[in-house]
Amino acid sequence: MTKLTVRQLVSFGRYPYSKGRLSAEDEKIISRYIDFFALKELENRYLEELSGGQRQRAYVAMVLTQDTDYILLDEPLNNLDVARSVDMMKLLRKVCDQFVKTIIAVMHDINFSAQYSDYICCMKDGKIVAYGDIDEIMNGQLLTEIYETPIDIMLTPRGKYAIY
């Protein structure tokens, strides 16, 4: 098994464009996302030397180096503790705002979704059952039906939270 450094992993995101021959523009994009995800000091370290949160940031940076308008992420908070999950969601929100990207993320925590998203699409049994902005989706009756468990919505200074 070949050992990969953070920079090598992140550079794989440019492969569709570079086919392995990185240009100066590719290097610029790679560095932009390494810096954005606070990986500069780690860029020459091997992936197995990183914490779970650092590794997750490197994987997301790799995806973002593709430099597409739309980014699809499957469970970007997987294996992260609460503090690292909050950090990741703040970074993803910043990506949307700063780089004008649309991120579609599969998530199972409705509260994280509600705090950092513009819209939520709820699925059940492989079908879309609700789609709307935060105020539309963070509705106790609707979420109770979707999750099949009693859910109340609490309004806090930080927004709506599902209590279950």
N, CA, C and O of each residue as an XYZ file, in Angstrom:
656
protein
N       0.844     -1.175      0.000
C       0.000      0.000      0.000
C       0.896      1.248      0.000
O       1.815      1.366      0.811
N       0.616      2.151     -0.902
C       1.395      3.373     -1.017
C       0.938      4.387      0.024
O      -0.257      4.602      0.227
N       1.903      4.994      0.666
C       1.587      6.054      1.617
C       1.342      7.341      0.853
O       2.067      7.668     -0.087
N       0.308      8.072      1.267
C      -0.023      9.348      0.643
C       0.122     10.476      1.646
O      -0.262     10.351      2.809
N       0.681     11.576      1.174
C       0.690     12.780      1.998
C      -0.622     13.518      1.779
O      -1.366     13.225      0.843
N      -0.893     14.466      2.646
C      -2.090     15.290      2.509
C      -2.089     15.983      1.145
O      -3.101     15.967      0.445
N      -0.979     16.581      0.767
C      -0.923     17.298     -0.512
C      -1.169     16.353     -1.691
O      -1.859     16.718     -2.643
N      -0.612     15.153     -1.633
C      -0.843     14.193     -2.712
C      -2.322     13.835     -2.816
O      -2.881     13.782     -3.911
N      -2.951     13.590     -1.662
C      -4.372     13.268     -1.673
C      -5.183     14.417     -2.261
O      -6.005     14.206     -3.153
N      -4.957     15.621     -1.769
C      -5.730     16.778     -2.233
C      -5.510     16.987     -3.733
O      -6.433     17.387     -4.443
N      -4.315     16.723     -4.209
C      -4.029     16.917     -5.639
C      -4.810     15.953     -6.525
O      -5.020     16.241     -7.703
N      -5.245     14.811     -5.984
C      -6.050     13.875     -6.773
C      -7.344     14.511     -7.270
O      -7.898     14.082     -8.281
N      -7.823     15.522     -6.569
C      -9.024     16.218     -7.020
C      -8.843     16.904     -8.362
O      -9.823     17.178     -9.055
N      -7.609     17.182     -8.735
C      -7.323     17.835    -10.024
C      -7.136     16.834    -11.158
O      -6.989     17.234    -12.313
N      -7.140     15.537    -10.847
C      -6.848     14.524    -11.853
C      -7.727     14.614    -13.107
O      -7.212     14.441    -14.211
N      -9.034     14.878    -12.979
C      -9.847     14.969    -14.208
C      -9.340     16.032    -15.196
O      -9.585     15.940    -16.399
N      -8.642     17.021    -14.681
C      -8.130     18.097    -15.530
C      -6.673     17.866    -15.926
O      -6.269     18.154    -17.052
N      -5.893     17.340    -14.980
C      -4.440     17.257    -15.180
C      -3.970     15.905    -15.702
O      -2.897     15.810    -16.297
N      -4.760     14.864    -15.486
C      -4.369     13.485    -15.800
C      -3.017     13.134    -15.180
O      -2.250     12.344    -15.731
N      -2.741     13.741    -14.017
C      -1.513     13.443    -13.294
C      -0.365     14.399    -13.568
O       0.682     14.307    -12.927
N      -0.545     15.308    -14.505
C       0.489     16.312    -14.817
C      -0.014     17.668    -14.348
O      -0.664     18.396    -15.098
N       0.289     17.993    -13.117
C      -0.243     19.207    -12.510
C       0.380     20.457    -13.111
O       1.600     20.562    -13.242
N      -0.477     21.399    -13.472
C      -0.018     22.687    -13.991
C       0.135     23.672    -12.831
O      -0.217     23.365    -11.692
N       0.652     24.828    -13.131
C       0.770     25.886    -12.115
C      -0.615     26.264    -11.602
O      -0.778     26.528    -10.411
N      -1.614     26.295    -12.481
C      -2.992     26.611    -12.063
C      -3.530     25.520    -11.132
O      -4.198     25.822    -10.144
N      -3.240     24.254    -11.445
C      -3.657     23.153    -10.567
C      -3.034     23.325     -9.181
O      -3.722     23.199     -8.167
N      -1.740     23.610     -9.140
C      -1.040     23.793     -7.864
C      -1.640     24.950     -7.067
O      -1.738     24.881     -5.842
N      -2.035     25.996     -7.756
C      -2.661     27.160     -7.102
C      -3.992     26.762     -6.453
O      -4.278     27.152     -5.321
N      -4.793     25.989     -7.174
C      -6.092     25.544     -6.650
C      -5.884     24.593     -5.468
O      -6.587     24.696     -4.463
N      -4.932     23.678     -5.581
C      -4.627     22.745     -4.491
C      -4.216     23.527     -3.244
O      -4.702     23.256     -2.145
N      -3.324     24.490     -3.420
C      -2.860     25.297     -2.278
C      -3.997     26.104     -1.667
O      -4.054     26.271     -0.448
N      -4.905     26.606     -2.506
C      -6.044     27.391     -2.001
C      -6.850     26.567     -1.000
O      -7.198     27.060      0.072
N      -7.146     25.317     -1.346
C      -7.981     24.499     -0.472
C      -7.193     23.909      0.691
O      -7.764     23.683      1.758
N      -5.927     23.660      0.520
C      -5.095     23.242      1.656
C      -5.069     24.363      2.692
O      -5.211     24.108      3.888
N      -4.890     25.586      2.242
C      -4.896     26.731      3.156
C      -6.280     26.931      3.779
O      -6.398     27.155      4.984
N      -7.318     26.850      2.956
C      -8.685     27.082      3.426
C      -9.055     26.106      4.546
O      -9.698     26.491      5.523
N      -8.647     24.850      4.401
C      -8.978     23.832      5.393
C      -7.900     23.677      6.472
O      -7.852     22.667      7.174
N      -7.035     24.691      6.592
C      -5.996     24.729      7.638
C      -5.149     23.464      7.641
O      -4.903     22.868      8.690
N      -4.703     23.059      6.445
C      -3.898     21.857      6.300
C      -2.446     22.158      5.920
O      -1.662     21.235      5.701
N      -2.090     23.419      5.843
C      -0.744     23.807      5.388
C       0.354     23.137      6.211
O       1.307     22.597      5.648
N       0.230     23.167      7.514
C       1.258     22.566      8.367
C       1.267     21.036      8.279
O       2.221     20.391      8.713
N       0.212     20.468      7.720
C       0.083     19.015      7.647
C       0.306     18.474      6.238
O       0.287     17.258      6.044
N       0.517     19.341      5.252
C       0.481     18.912      3.854
C       1.523     17.851      3.496
O       1.330     17.118      2.526
N       2.602     17.750      4.239
C       3.629     16.747      3.946
C       3.555     15.537      4.874
O       4.400     14.645      4.816
N       2.542     15.519      5.724
C       2.356     14.368      6.618
C       1.540     13.299      5.907
O       0.739     13.590      5.019
N       1.761     12.061      6.316
C       1.003     10.954      5.741
C      -0.389     10.893      6.366
O      -0.580     11.237      7.532
N      -1.347     10.451      5.572
C      -2.744     10.406      6.026
C      -2.912      9.607      7.314
O      -3.685      9.994      8.190
N      -2.185      8.486      7.432
C      -2.353      7.656      8.629
C      -1.806      8.318      9.885
O      -2.022      7.818     10.989
N      -1.108      9.425      9.734
C      -0.594     10.173     10.884
C      -1.575     11.225     11.388
O      -1.325     11.877     12.402
N      -2.678     11.387     10.690
C      -3.628     12.450     11.013
C      -4.741     11.959     11.922
O      -5.031     10.765     11.990
N      -5.357     12.902     12.618
C      -6.563     12.583     13.381
C      -7.720     12.408     12.394
O      -7.601     12.740     11.215
N      -8.818     11.894     12.885
C      -9.994     11.719     12.029
C     -10.488     13.028     11.442
O     -10.865     13.083     10.271
N     -10.489     14.080     12.243
C     -10.951     15.385     11.764
C     -10.023     15.970     10.714
O     -10.483     16.551      9.732
N      -8.728     15.822     10.912
C      -7.759     16.313      9.929
C      -7.893     15.549      8.620
O      -7.851     16.132      7.536
N      -8.053     14.252      8.736
C      -8.209     13.413      7.535
C      -9.483     13.779      6.782
O      -9.483     13.854      5.554
N     -10.564     14.006      7.519
C     -11.833     14.370      6.876
C     -11.699     15.702      6.145
O     -12.234     15.859      5.047
N     -10.990     16.667      6.740
C     -10.759     17.952      6.069
C      -9.964     17.759      4.783
O     -10.229     18.421      3.780
N      -8.993     16.856      4.812
C      -8.193     16.580      3.614
C      -9.052     15.969      2.513
O      -8.917     16.339      1.347
N      -9.934     15.037      2.871
C     -10.808     14.424      1.870
C     -11.737     15.463      1.241
O     -11.930     15.476      0.026
N     -12.306     16.325      2.068
C     -13.205     17.356      1.540
C     -12.419     18.353      0.689
O     -12.914     18.807     -0.342
N     -11.208     18.696      1.105
C     -10.363     19.589      0.294
C     -10.098     18.958     -1.071
O     -10.103     19.656     -2.085
N      -9.869     17.656     -1.106
C      -9.651     16.961     -2.381
C     -10.859     17.115     -3.302
O     -10.707     17.393     -4.491
N     -12.041     16.935     -2.755
C     -13.254     17.077     -3.555
C     -13.381     18.511     -4.081
O     -13.728     18.725     -5.242
N     -13.101     19.472     -3.229
C     -13.251     20.872     -3.636
C     -12.233     21.300     -4.687
O     -12.500     22.231     -5.446
N     -11.077     20.648     -4.751
C     -10.097     21.028     -5.772
C     -10.580     20.696     -7.179
O      -9.981     21.139     -8.159
N     -11.647     19.927     -7.287
C     -12.230     19.707     -8.607
C     -12.803     21.007     -9.166
O     -13.020     21.147    -10.369
N     -13.040     21.954     -8.254
C     -13.467     23.306     -8.621
C     -14.733     23.322     -9.470
O     -14.809     24.007    -10.489
N     -15.719     22.554     -9.029
C     -17.014     22.528     -9.694
C     -17.984     23.459     -8.973
O     -17.756     23.827     -7.821
N     -19.051     23.834     -9.643
C     -20.061     24.690     -9.023
C     -20.888     23.929     -7.995
O     -21.375     24.512     -7.026
N     -21.044     22.628     -8.209
C     -21.844     21.778     -7.335
C     -20.952     20.710     -6.728
O     -20.141     20.090     -7.415
N     -21.119     20.506     -5.420
C     -20.311     19.538     -4.691
C     -21.260     18.583     -3.977
O     -22.164     19.018     -3.264
N     -21.056     17.301     -4.165
C     -21.868     16.284     -3.505
C     -21.029     15.621     -2.417
O     -19.940     15.115     -2.690
N     -21.529     15.624     -1.199
C     -20.819     15.022     -0.071
C     -21.733     14.016      0.620
O     -22.897     14.303      0.902
N     -21.196     12.859      0.882
C     -21.939     11.822      1.575
C     -21.404     11.727      3.001
O     -20.285     11.266      3.224
N     -22.203     12.159      3.949
C     -21.856     12.117      5.369
C     -20.518     12.801      5.679
O     -19.592     12.147      6.159
N     -20.407     14.100      5.413
C     -19.143     14.792      5.676
C     -18.775     14.867      7.158
O     -17.650     15.231      7.500
N     -19.713     14.526      8.035
C     -19.435     14.564      9.477
C     -19.144     13.175     10.048
O     -18.988     13.009     11.257
N     -19.076     12.194      9.168
C     -18.864     10.819      9.598
C     -17.601     10.692     10.453
O     -16.531     11.162     10.065
N     -17.732     10.062     11.601
C     -16.627      9.800     12.531
C     -16.022     11.058     13.149
O     -14.893     11.015     13.637
N     -16.743     12.172     13.141
C     -16.254     13.388     13.783
C     -16.992     13.610     15.094
O     -18.188     13.337     15.196
N     -16.272     14.109     16.102
C     -16.936     14.467     17.352
C     -17.716     15.765     17.133
O     -17.643     16.365     16.060
N     -18.450     16.187     18.134
C     -19.320     17.360     17.993
C     -18.519     18.605     17.610
O     -18.914     19.333     16.699
N     -17.411     18.855     18.283
C     -16.626     20.062     17.990
C     -16.099     20.044     16.559
O     -16.163     21.062     15.869
N     -15.575     18.898     16.097
C     -15.062     18.812     14.717
C     -16.202     18.872     13.706
O     -16.018     19.382     12.602
N     -17.382     18.356     14.069
C     -18.549     18.454     13.192
C     -18.961     19.909     13.004
O     -19.267     20.332     11.889
N     -18.970     20.667     14.083
C     -19.298     22.092     13.999
C     -18.261     22.810     13.127
O     -18.617     23.622     12.272
N     -16.992     22.509     13.348
C     -15.931     23.119     12.532
C     -16.141     22.819     11.051
O     -16.046     23.715     10.213
N     -16.428     21.550     10.729
C     -16.617     21.158      9.332
C     -17.822     21.874      8.725
O     -17.751     22.359      7.596
N     -18.920     21.943      9.464
C     -20.107     22.601      8.925
C     -19.865     24.094      8.711
O     -20.353     24.667      7.737
N     -19.127     24.717      9.600
C     -18.784     26.134      9.411
C     -17.935     26.317      8.161
O     -18.142     27.261      7.399
N     -16.986     25.420      7.950
C     -16.151     25.497      6.748
C     -16.977     25.281      5.481
O     -16.799     25.997      4.495
N     -17.869     24.307      5.502
C     -18.706     24.052      4.326
C     -19.621     25.237      4.033
O     -19.831     25.593      2.873
N     -20.167     25.848      5.089
C     -20.995     27.042      4.903
C     -20.166     28.173      4.281
O     -20.637     28.899      3.405
N     -18.930     28.302      4.754
C     -18.030     29.329      4.238
C     -17.666     29.058      2.774
O     -17.534     29.996      1.987
N     -17.504     27.783      2.405
C     -17.237     27.431      1.006
C     -18.379     27.942      0.126
O     -18.144     28.541     -0.924
N     -19.603     27.702      0.559
C     -20.770     28.159     -0.214
C     -20.747     29.673     -0.385
O     -20.944     30.188     -1.486
N     -20.510     30.362      0.693
C     -20.578     31.827      0.678
C     -19.365     32.469      0.009
O     -19.513     33.394     -0.790
N     -18.177     31.986      0.330
C     -16.945     32.619     -0.160
C     -16.618     32.234     -1.607
O     -16.181     33.077     -2.390
N     -16.829     30.967     -1.958
C     -16.465     30.496     -3.291
C     -17.673     30.327     -4.209
O     -17.536     29.858     -5.339
N     -18.850     30.707     -3.725
C     -20.106     30.630     -4.479
C     -20.303     29.226     -5.058
O     -20.384     29.034     -6.271
N     -20.375     28.267     -4.155
C     -20.582     26.863     -4.506
C     -21.896     26.385     -3.906
O     -22.361     26.908     -2.894
N     -22.477     25.399     -4.538
C     -23.647     24.727     -3.998
C     -23.196     23.370     -3.491
O     -22.628     22.574     -4.239
N     -23.452     23.110     -2.216
C     -23.089     21.819     -1.636
C     -24.366     21.060     -1.319
O     -25.271     21.571     -0.660
N     -24.414     19.850     -1.795
C     -25.503     18.932     -1.477
C     -24.879     17.844     -0.617
O     -24.014     17.099     -1.076
N     -25.317     17.758      0.621
C     -24.708     16.816      1.562
C     -25.764     15.877      2.124
O     -26.836     16.308      2.551
N     -25.450     14.605      2.118
C     -26.295     13.614      2.780
C     -25.924     13.652      4.253
O     -24.766     13.465      4.627
N     -26.937     13.899      5.081
C     -26.699     13.977      6.520
C     -27.859     13.318      7.247
O     -28.979     13.282      6.738
N     -27.590     12.801      8.427
C     -28.643     12.181      9.216
C     -29.017     12.997     10.448
O     -29.935     12.628     11.180
N     -28.324     14.088     10.679
C     -28.616     14.925     11.841
C     -29.380     16.171     11.377
O     -28.804     17.091     10.797
N     -30.676     16.177     11.644
C     -31.535     17.276     11.197
C     -31.120     18.607     11.815
O     -31.284     19.654     11.189
N     -30.588     18.579     13.027
C     -30.184     19.829     13.680
C     -28.957     20.447     13.013
O     -28.902     21.665     12.848
N     -27.983     19.643     12.630
C     -26.844     20.181     11.884
C     -27.320     20.735     10.543
O     -26.904     21.813     10.119
N     -28.178     19.997      9.899
C     -28.705     20.464      8.615
C     -29.400     21.810      8.775
O     -29.186     22.720      7.975
N     -30.218     21.936      9.790
C     -30.991     23.164      9.994
C     -30.115     24.363     10.348
O     -30.458     25.499     10.020
N     -29.000     24.120     11.007
C     -28.147     25.235     11.427
C     -27.285     25.796     10.304
O     -26.927     26.974     10.341
N     -26.948     24.994      9.317
C     -25.969     25.423      8.330
C     -26.459     25.411      6.884
O     -25.724     25.825      5.988
N     -27.666     24.952      6.643
C     -28.167     24.819      5.278
C     -29.152     25.921      4.926
O     -29.716     26.585      5.796
N     -29.337     26.091      3.651
C     -30.384     26.987      3.163
C     -31.685     26.218      2.950
O     -32.776     26.728      3.202
N     -31.543     24.986      2.482
C     -32.696     24.128      2.197
C     -32.411     22.725      2.702
O     -31.259     22.303      2.810
N     -33.498     22.006      3.012
C     -33.392     20.614      3.434
C     -34.323     19.789      2.563
O     -35.471     20.158      2.318
N     -33.801     18.672      2.108
C     -34.585     17.703      1.346
C     -34.645     16.442      2.201
O     -33.616     15.820      2.467
N     -35.839     16.067      2.630
C     -36.002     14.882      3.474
C     -36.402     13.693      2.614
O     -37.286     13.777      1.761
N     -35.721     12.584      2.869
C     -36.026     11.363      2.128
C     -36.444     10.269      3.099
O     -35.996     10.213      4.244
N     -37.309      9.412      2.605
C     -37.765      8.268      3.391
C     -38.024      7.134      2.410
O     -38.720      7.318      1.412
N     -37.475      5.982      2.687
C     -37.631      4.823      1.810
C     -37.227      5.142      0.372
O     -37.858      4.679     -0.579
N     -36.159      5.946      0.225
C     -35.628      6.252     -1.094
C     -36.406      7.280     -1.896
O     -36.129      7.493     -3.076
N     -37.379      7.917     -1.257
C     -38.194      8.916     -1.960
C     -38.150     10.255     -1.233
O     -38.056     10.299     -0.006
N     -38.218     11.337     -1.988
C     -38.289     12.664     -1.389
C     -39.687     12.844     -0.811
O     -40.688     12.707     -1.515
N     -39.737     13.155      0.493
C     -41.029     13.340      1.150
C     -41.257     14.783      1.583
O     -42.385     15.166      1.893
N     -40.204     15.581      1.608
C     -40.348     17.001      1.954
C     -39.119     17.748      1.452
O     -38.002     17.231      1.471
N     -39.353     18.967      1.006
C     -38.254     19.832      0.564
C     -38.676     21.261      0.854
O     -39.806     21.662      0.573
N     -37.749     22.023      1.422
C     -38.079     23.423      1.667
C     -36.982     24.113      2.450
O     -35.932     23.537      2.738
N     -37.256     25.370      2.787
C     -36.283     26.106      3.588
C     -36.395     25.645      5.041
O     -37.243     24.818      5.378
N     -35.555     26.172      5.869
C     -35.464     25.703      7.257
C     -36.794     25.856      7.986
O     -37.216     24.945      8.698
N     -37.455     26.996      7.819
C     -38.731     27.205      8.516
C     -39.795     26.200      8.089
O     -40.616     25.785      8.907
N     -39.791     25.806      6.824
C     -40.777     24.832      6.350
C     -40.509     23.432      6.907
O     -41.436     22.727      7.308
N     -39.242     23.040      6.929
C     -38.891     21.674      7.327
C     -38.827     21.503      8.837
O     -39.204     20.451      9.354
N     -38.361     22.508      9.542
C     -38.254     22.387     11.004
C     -39.632     22.619     11.627
O     -39.894     23.627     12.283
N     -40.476     21.652     11.389
C     -41.868     21.657     11.817
C     -42.102     20.332     12.546
O     -41.910     19.258     11.977
N     -42.514     20.422     13.796
C     -42.661     19.226     14.615
C     -43.569     18.177     14.023
O     -43.242     16.990     14.042
N     -44.700     18.594     13.500
C     -45.648     17.631     12.927
C     -45.039     16.936     11.710
O     -45.133     15.716     11.575
N     -44.423     17.706     10.839
C     -43.801     17.132      9.644
C     -42.692     16.159     10.015
O     -42.652     15.041      9.502
N     -41.788     16.574     10.903
C     -40.665     15.708     11.278
C     -41.132     14.472     12.043
O     -40.540     13.402     11.905
N     -42.187     14.606     12.846
C     -42.756     13.447     13.548
C     -43.228     12.411     12.535
O     -43.007     11.213     12.715
N     -43.880     12.875     11.468
C     -44.346     11.951     10.421
C     -43.174     11.299      9.690
O     -43.192     10.093      9.439
N     -42.175     12.075      9.355
C     -41.035     11.555      8.597
C     -40.230     10.553      9.423
O     -39.918      9.461      8.948
N     -39.896     10.925     10.655
C     -39.040     10.079     11.492
C     -39.803      9.023     12.288
O     -39.200      8.139     12.896
N     -41.115      9.120     12.280
C     -41.968      8.167     12.998
C     -41.635      8.096     14.481
O     -41.642      7.025     15.087
N     -41.345      9.257     15.050
C     -41.110      9.388     16.488
C     -41.494     10.812     16.868
O     -41.313     11.729     16.066
N     -42.015     11.018     18.064
C     -42.439     12.370     18.445
C     -41.274     13.363     18.427
O     -40.227     13.118     19.026
N     -41.469     14.468     17.741
C     -40.451     15.516     17.641
C     -41.111     16.859     17.912
O     -42.133     17.204     17.321
N     -40.506     17.594     18.810
C     -40.920     18.969     19.075
C     -39.830     19.889     18.537
O     -38.665     19.502     18.452
N     -40.209     21.084     18.182
C     -39.250     22.077     17.708
C     -39.108     23.145     18.778
O     -40.090     23.703     19.268
N     -37.858     23.413     19.126
C     -37.574     24.437     20.120
C     -36.890     25.607     19.405
O     -35.920     25.422     18.671
N     -37.411     26.800     19.634
C     -36.809     27.997     19.067
C     -35.787     28.540     20.055
O     -36.118     28.827     21.206
N     -34.550     28.681     19.604
C     -33.470     29.173     20.451
C     -32.870     30.410     19.789
O     -33.192     30.707     18.638
N     -32.017     31.125     20.486
C     -31.345     32.270     19.851
C     -30.529     31.872     18.612
O     -30.246     32.719     17.764
N     -30.152     30.595     18.501
C     -29.386     30.117     17.339
C     -30.260     29.499     16.266
O     -29.744     29.040     15.246
N     -31.561     29.473     16.466
C     -32.458     28.906     15.472
C     -33.298     27.785     16.037
O     -33.379     27.587     17.249
N     -33.921     27.054     15.127
C     -34.820     25.965     15.501
C     -34.033     24.669     15.699
O     -33.123     24.341     14.938
N     -34.425     23.943     16.760
C     -33.821     22.645     17.047
C     -34.907     21.599     17.217
O     -35.948     21.859     17.821
N     -34.658     20.426     16.684
C     -35.574     19.298     16.859
C     -35.223     18.597     18.157
O     -34.068     18.250     18.403
N     -36.236     18.395     18.978
C     -36.079     17.692     20.257
C     -36.839     16.375     20.123
O     -38.040     16.365     19.855
N     -36.135     15.279     20.309
C     -36.773     13.976     20.136
C     -36.393     13.042     21.243
O     -36.837     11.895     21.263
